[in-house]
Structure formats: C-alpha cells, structure tokens
Amino acid sequence: MLLYIFRRLLNVVVMLLVVATITFGIFFLVPVLQHTDPVMRYVGKNANPVAIAGIKVKLGLDKPIYEQFWLYLKGLVAGRTYANGNDVINCPAPCFGISTATQTPVWGQLTGDFPVTGLLAAGAAVIWLVLGVGTGVVSALRKRTAIDRITMVTALAGVSLPIYFTGLASSALVVYNLGWLPATNPATTLTSDPVGWFQGMLLPWITLAFLFAATYARLTRATMLDVMGEDYIRTARAKGLPERTVIGKHAMRSTLTPIMTVFGMDLGGLLGGAILTETVFNLHGLGYDALNGITKNDLPMIMGVTLFAAFFIVMANLIVDLLYAVVDPRVRLA
C-alpha cells in the first residue's frame, strides 16, 4: 500500500511539473504570437523606455528564458521577491507571479477568493450526490414506470440545458418574480451574516447541482440496471436476504465505483473555478478571477488559476486512486 501511494504521489509531482512548464511556455508564446512585449501589460502603452527597463529588472524579465523558468519553478516552492531599488513586492510560495491588472501577487488573490469557490462546490456536491444517486437508484428499481420516465426526462433536461440559461431563468423566477430568495451579495460572508449567506448561496447550489445531478442520475440508473442482472445479486436473493440488504450492501457497492471516479473529477474541476455559475450569480471566486484574467489579458492570473485548477484535479485523481485501493486490493498491484 505504501509503494502504491508513493507511485501515485510521484505521478502527481510529475503532472504538476508538466502543467507548470506548459503554462510558463504560454506566458512567453502568447506575447510572441501577438507581437507584443509582456512588460507593456504592466506599464501601459505610453510608458517611457526608462519605466519599461525598470519593470523588466523588477520582474526578472531581463534574464534569459531558462533562468526565468528556474526562478518560476523555485518561486512555486520557496516564494520569490520582486525588487528594484526600494520598490519590493514579496510573493510567498507558491508564487504564481504578479497580476498585471492589480500589481499584486496572484497567490494572494486566489487564496482570498478560493473560499467562495470551495463553499459553492461543496454545497452543490452534497446536493447533486444525494439527489443524483438517490434518483438513479429509484429509477432503476422502478424501471419502465411513470417515476422512471419522469426522472429520466428531467435528467435529460438537466444535461441539455446550459447552466447560464438555468441560472438566469431560476434567478429571474425565484429571486425577482416570486421573491422567495434574496439576490446573491458578494459582500455577504458566512461569518458576517450566516443566514443571509445561506439564503444567497442556496440558488447557486441548486442550479449547479441540477446540472450534475442529472448526469449522476443517468449514470447511476444505467450502472444499477447492469448490476441487478449479475449472478451474485440473484444468489443473494436466493439465499433469502432482505431486498434492502441486497440493494444496499451488494448492488450499491458495485454501483458506486464508477460514480466515485466521476465525482472526484467533477469536484476537482469545480474547485478550480465554476466560471459560468460564479458569473451568473456574481460570486467572486476562482471562476470570477479566471474570467477577469481572460477579459483583461492578465496572463499571470490565467497561469495561476490554471495551476490552481490543475492541482485540485490531480489531487482528486489521487484520492480516487487511493479509495480504489481501499475498496479493491487488486488495484494496489496495478
């Protein structure tokens, strides 16, 4: 088991190194393709040569590319200091660079906005996992009935409708027409106003969960139908075991294996920023930072969000691999 964990951790380090290399390459490739100087993003188009030279020295852009790449990797582990005379910017580890829009370390902005994305993803994950899996199981056990058809049609609608449509439609109906819930206020936090924060987050949770719950319902139903036809299920029933034991202990264990894989990937991706959901409901999380970075052509911010998202996706894969090893010991030998 320890050897299995070590191999997976080594894969995580290699993958993050590859992502860091690619994002660093993009930082230099995009300005070359656009025939622009990356320094101009910091000083503006009308800056004088003295200011441009000073920014290059302060950010280390006057050094060769290989040295900049080494400083970039070193900064991810040990942090970095950008200095030019008395003008000093301390960028703690992991240092993703200095934002061209705010002139502050990207890491500080990402860590400040991550709780919004983390709470959004966590709340939606609980809803979609409970509703999606529960609905899929009921639909499989009541196949070809009215319940099965209604749930599958609803799931098909959830998969087909884009989240910016369901988000805007639900917000217009629930918030502005019916007045059941207040509009999301980015200034309201969990510590300052727990009740107001929960009410404001409820609609984004449900909207985001509706998309994923539909996918999980369809996946659970299909997997459950295959599992219920297996020989060991018929053997368990032939032994006289109660139906709830057959379903809960035997069928669900095999059904949850593919769901666990998809759940790890979905949750890891959402922790990197739910761009559409955060944009629709005006939530200032990592998705909001990514959109701002793209809109303002803030390459360090885009690089930071990319690495941040890659870290959570890789860690989600690692956790799923470890859970596989716990559920099925044969995986440890793979």
C-alpha positions as CSV (number, residue, x, y, z in Angstrom):
1,M,0.0,0.0,0.0
2,L,2.8,2.4,0.8
3,L,4.5,1.7,-2.5
4,Y,1.2,2.3,-4.3
5,I,0.8,5.7,-2.5
6,F,4.4,6.6,-3.3
7,R,3.9,5.9,-7.0
8,R,0.7,7.9,-7.1
9,L,2.4,10.9,-5.3
10,L,5.3,10.7,-7.8
11,N,2.8,10.9,-10.6
12,V,1.2,14.0,-9.0
13,V,4.6,15.8,-8.9
14,V,5.4,14.9,-12.5
15,M,2.0,16.0,-13.7
16,L,2.1,19.4,-11.8
17,L,5.6,20.0,-13.2
18,V,4.3,19.3,-16.8
19,V,1.4,21.8,-16.2
20,A,3.8,24.4,-14.8
21,T,6.1,24.0,-17.8
22,I,3.2,24.4,-20.3
23,T,1.7,27.4,-18.5
24,F,5.1,29.1,-18.4
25,G,5.6,28.4,-22.1
26,I,2.2,30.0,-22.8
27,F,3.3,33.1,-20.9
28,F,6.0,33.7,-23.5
29,L,4.3,32.2,-26.5
30,V,1.1,34.4,-26.4
31,P,3.0,37.7,-26.5
32,V,5.2,36.4,-29.3
33,L,2.1,35.4,-31.4
34,Q,0.5,38.8,-30.6
35,H,3.8,40.6,-31.4
36,T,3.7,42.4,-28.1
37,D,6.0,42.8,-25.1
38,P,4.8,41.2,-21.9
39,V,6.2,44.2,-20.0
40,M,3.6,46.5,-21.7
41,R,0.9,44.8,-19.7
42,Y,2.4,46.2,-16.5
43,V,3.3,49.7,-17.6
44,G,0.8,50.6,-20.3
45,K,1.3,51.5,-24.0
46,N,2.5,55.1,-23.4
47,A,5.3,54.2,-20.9
48,N,8.8,55.6,-21.5
49,P,11.8,53.4,-22.1
50,V,13.1,54.0,-18.5
51,A,9.9,52.7,-16.9
52,I,9.9,49.7,-19.2
53,A,13.5,48.8,-18.3
54,G,12.8,49.2,-14.6
55,I,9.8,46.8,-14.8
56,K,11.9,44.3,-16.7
57,V,14.5,44.4,-14.0
58,K,12.0,44.3,-11.1
59,L,10.1,41.3,-12.6
60,G,13.3,39.5,-13.8
61,L,12.2,39.6,-17.4
62,D,15.6,40.9,-18.4
63,K,17.1,37.5,-17.7
64,P,17.4,34.6,-20.2
65,I,14.3,32.4,-20.5
66,Y,15.9,29.3,-18.9
67,E,16.9,31.4,-15.8
68,Q,13.4,32.9,-15.7
69,F,12.0,29.4,-15.8
70,W,14.2,28.3,-12.9
71,L,13.1,31.3,-10.9
72,Y,9.5,30.5,-11.7
73,L,9.8,26.9,-10.5
74,K,11.8,28.0,-7.5
75,G,9.1,30.5,-6.6
76,L,6.4,27.9,-6.6
77,V,8.2,26.1,-3.8
78,A,10.1,28.8,-1.9
79,G,8.4,32.1,-2.9
80,R,10.0,35.0,-4.7
81,T,10.9,38.7,-4.2
82,Y,10.4,41.2,-7.0
83,A,12.6,44.2,-6.2
84,N,14.1,47.2,-7.9
85,G,15.6,49.7,-5.5
86,N,13.1,50.5,-2.7
87,D,10.2,49.0,-4.7
88,V,9.8,45.5,-3.3
89,I,7.0,43.0,-3.8
90,N,7.1,39.8,-1.7
91,C,5.4,36.9,-3.4
92,P,5.1,34.0,-0.9
93,A,5.2,30.4,-2.0
94,P,3.7,29.2,-4.2
95,C,4.4,32.3,-6.2
96,F,2.3,32.5,-9.4
97,G,3.6,35.9,-10.4
98,I,2.3,39.5,-10.2
99,S,-1.0,40.3,-11.7
100,T,-0.8,42.9,-14.5
101,A,-4.3,44.2,-13.5
102,T,-3.8,44.8,-9.8
103,Q,0.0,44.8,-9.5
104,T,-0.3,42.4,-6.5
105,P,0.7,38.7,-6.1
106,V,-1.7,36.3,-7.8
107,W,-1.4,33.8,-5.0
108,G,-3.0,36.3,-2.5
109,Q,-5.9,36.9,-4.8
110,L,-6.5,33.2,-5.4
111,T,-6.4,32.3,-1.8
112,G,-8.7,35.2,-0.9
113,D,-11.3,34.1,-3.4
114,F,-11.0,30.3,-3.0
115,P,-13.4,30.0,0.0
116,V,-16.2,31.3,-2.3
117,T,-15.5,28.6,-4.9
118,G,-14.8,25.9,-2.2
119,L,-18.1,26.5,-0.4
120,L,-20.0,26.7,-3.7
121,A,-18.5,23.4,-4.9
122,A,-19.0,21.7,-1.5
123,G,-22.7,22.7,-1.2
124,A,-23.6,21.8,-4.7
125,A,-21.7,18.4,-4.5
126,V,-23.7,17.3,-1.4
127,I,-27.0,18.2,-3.2
128,W,-26.1,16.6,-6.6
129,L,-24.7,13.4,-5.0
130,V,-27.7,12.8,-2.8
131,L,-30.3,13.7,-5.4
132,G,-28.5,12.2,-8.4
133,V,-27.6,8.8,-6.9
134,G,-30.9,8.5,-5.0
135,T,-32.9,9.4,-8.1
136,G,-30.9,7.0,-10.2
137,V,-31.4,4.1,-7.8
138,V,-35.1,4.7,-7.5
139,S,-35.4,5.0,-11.3
140,A,-33.5,1.7,-11.8
141,L,-35.6,-0.2,-9.3
142,R,-38.8,1.2,-10.9
143,K,-37.8,0.9,-14.5
144,R,-40.4,1.5,-17.2
145,T,-42.8,3.1,-14.7
146,A,-44.0,6.6,-14.6
147,I,-41.4,7.5,-12.0
148,D,-38.7,6.2,-14.2
149,R,-39.8,8.2,-17.2
150,I,-40.4,11.4,-15.3
151,T,-37.0,11.3,-13.6
152,M,-35.1,10.5,-16.8
153,V,-36.9,13.2,-18.8
154,T,-35.9,15.7,-16.0
155,A,-32.4,14.4,-16.1
156,L,-32.2,14.8,-19.8
157,A,-33.4,18.4,-19.4
158,G,-30.7,19.0,-16.8
159,V,-28.0,17.6,-19.0
160,S,-29.2,19.5,-22.1
161,L,-29.9,23.0,-20.7
162,P,-26.8,25.2,-20.3
163,I,-26.1,26.4,-16.8
164,Y,-26.2,30.1,-17.8
165,F,-29.8,29.6,-19.0
166,T,-31.0,27.7,-15.9
167,G,-29.1,30.1,-13.7
168,L,-30.6,33.2,-15.3
169,A,-34.1,31.6,-15.5
170,S,-34.1,30.4,-11.9
171,S,-32.8,33.7,-10.7
172,A,-35.4,35.7,-12.6
173,L,-38.2,33.5,-11.3
174,V,-37.2,32.7,-7.7
175,V,-35.5,36.0,-6.8
176,Y,-37.1,38.7,-8.8
177,N,-40.6,37.5,-9.6
178,L,-41.5,35.3,-6.6
179,G,-39.1,36.9,-4.1
180,W,-38.5,33.6,-2.3
181,L,-34.8,34.1,-2.0
182,P,-32.6,37.2,-1.9
183,A,-30.1,38.0,-4.7
184,T,-26.6,36.8,-4.1
185,N,-24.5,39.6,-2.5
186,P,-20.7,39.1,-2.8
187,A,-20.2,41.3,0.3
188,T,-22.2,38.8,2.5
189,T,-19.9,36.2,4.0
190,L,-20.5,33.1,6.2
191,T,-19.0,34.8,9.2
192,S,-20.7,38.2,8.9
193,D,-24.2,37.0,8.1
194,P,-24.7,33.2,8.1
195,V,-28.4,33.3,7.4
196,G,-28.1,35.8,4.6
197,W,-25.2,34.0,3.2
198,F,-27.0,30.7,3.2
199,Q,-30.1,32.2,1.5
200,G,-27.9,33.8,-1.1
201,M,-26.0,30.6,-1.8
202,L,-29.0,28.3,-1.9
203,L,-30.0,29.1,-5.5
204,P,-26.4,28.8,-6.9
205,W,-26.1,25.5,-5.2
206,I,-29.3,24.2,-6.6
207,T,-28.6,25.5,-10.1
208,L,-25.1,24.0,-10.2
209,A,-26.3,20.7,-8.6
210,F,-29.1,20.3,-11.1
211,L,-26.6,20.0,-14.0
212,F,-24.5,17.4,-12.2
213,A,-27.4,15.6,-10.5
214,A,-28.9,14.9,-13.9
215,T,-25.6,13.2,-15.1
216,Y,-25.3,11.2,-11.9
217,A,-28.9,10.0,-12.1
218,R,-28.5,8.7,-15.6
219,L,-25.1,7.1,-14.7
220,T,-26.5,5.5,-11.6
221,R,-29.5,4.1,-13.3
222,A,-27.5,2.5,-16.1
223,T,-25.0,1.1,-13.7
224,M,-27.6,-0.2,-11.3
225,L,-29.5,-1.9,-14.1
226,D,-26.4,-3.8,-15.1
227,V,-25.5,-4.7,-11.5
228,M,-29.0,-6.0,-10.8
229,G,-28.6,-8.6,-13.5
230,E,-25.4,-10.1,-12.1
231,D,-25.2,-13.6,-10.8
232,Y,-24.2,-12.6,-7.3
233,I,-27.4,-10.5,-6.9
234,R,-29.5,-13.5,-7.9
235,T,-27.6,-15.6,-5.4
236,A,-28.1,-13.1,-2.6
237,R,-31.8,-13.1,-3.3
238,A,-31.9,-16.9,-3.5
239,K,-30.4,-17.1,0.0
240,G,-33.4,-15.2,1.3
241,L,-31.6,-11.9,2.1
242,P,-33.9,-8.9,2.5
243,E,-34.2,-6.7,-0.5
244,R,-32.7,-3.7,1.3
245,T,-29.6,-5.8,2.1
246,V,-29.3,-7.0,-1.5
247,I,-29.5,-3.4,-2.8
248,G,-27.7,-1.5,0.0
249,K,-24.8,-3.9,0.6
250,H,-24.3,-5.8,-2.6
251,A,-25.7,-3.7,-5.5
252,M,-24.7,-0.3,-4.3
253,R,-21.1,-1.2,-3.7
254,S,-20.6,-2.0,-7.3
255,T,-22.7,0.8,-8.5
256,L,-20.7,3.5,-6.6
257,T,-17.4,2.5,-8.2
258,P,-17.8,4.5,-11.5
259,I,-19.7,7.2,-9.6
260,M,-16.7,7.7,-7.3
261,T,-14.5,8.3,-10.3
262,V,-16.7,10.8,-11.9
263,F,-17.4,12.6,-8.6
264,G,-13.6,13.0,-8.0
265,M,-13.1,14.6,-11.4
266,D,-16.2,16.8,-11.2
267,L,-15.4,18.1,-7.7
268,G,-11.7,18.7,-8.6
269,G,-12.7,20.6,-11.7
270,L,-15.2,22.8,-9.7
271,L,-12.6,23.6,-7.1
272,G,-10.6,25.2,-9.9
273,G,-13.5,27.6,-10.5
274,A,-17.1,27.3,-11.6
275,I,-16.9,30.1,-14.2
276,L,-20.4,30.2,-15.5
277,T,-22.1,29.8,-12.1
278,E,-20.0,32.4,-10.5
279,T,-20.6,34.8,-13.4
280,V,-24.3,34.4,-13.4
281,F,-24.7,34.8,-9.7
282,N,-22.0,37.5,-9.3
283,L,-19.8,35.4,-7.0
284,H,-16.2,36.5,-6.6
285,G,-14.4,33.1,-6.7
286,L,-11.8,31.5,-8.8
287,G,-14.1,31.4,-11.8
288,Y,-14.6,35.1,-11.5
289,D,-10.8,35.6,-11.3
290,A,-10.3,33.4,-14.4
291,L,-12.9,35.4,-16.4
292,N,-11.3,38.7,-15.3
293,G,-7.9,37.4,-16.3
294,I,-9.1,36.4,-19.8
295,T,-11.0,39.7,-20.2
296,K,-8.1,41.9,-19.1
297,N,-5.5,39.7,-20.8
298,D,-3.9,39.2,-17.4
299,L,-1.5,36.3,-18.2
300,P,-0.1,35.7,-14.6
301,M,-3.7,35.4,-13.3
302,I,-4.6,33.0,-16.0
303,M,-1.5,31.0,-15.3
304,G,-2.3,31.0,-11.6
305,V,-5.9,29.8,-12.0
306,T,-4.7,27.1,-14.4
307,L,-2.1,25.8,-11.9
308,F,-4.6,26.1,-9.1
309,A,-7.2,24.1,-11.0
310,A,-4.7,21.5,-12.2
311,F,-3.6,20.9,-8.5
312,F,-7.2,20.1,-7.4
313,I,-7.9,17.9,-10.4
314,V,-4.7,15.9,-9.9
315,M,-5.3,15.6,-6.1
316,A,-8.9,14.5,-6.8
317,N,-7.5,11.8,-9.1
318,L,-5.0,10.8,-6.3
319,I,-7.8,10.5,-3.7
320,V,-9.9,8.4,-6.1
321,D,-7.0,6.1,-6.8
322,L,-6.4,5.6,-3.0
323,L,-10.1,4.9,-2.4
324,Y,-10.0,2.3,-5.2
325,A,-7.1,0.7,-3.4
326,V,-9.1,0.6,-0.2
327,V,-12.2,-0.8,-1.9
328,D,-10.4,-3.3,-4.2
329,P,-7.0,-4.5,-3.0
330,R,-6.2,-5.8,-6.5
331,V,-5.7,-2.2,-7.6
332,R,-2.6,-1.9,-5.5
333,L,-0.8,-4.3,-7.8
334,A,-1.6,-2.2,-10.9
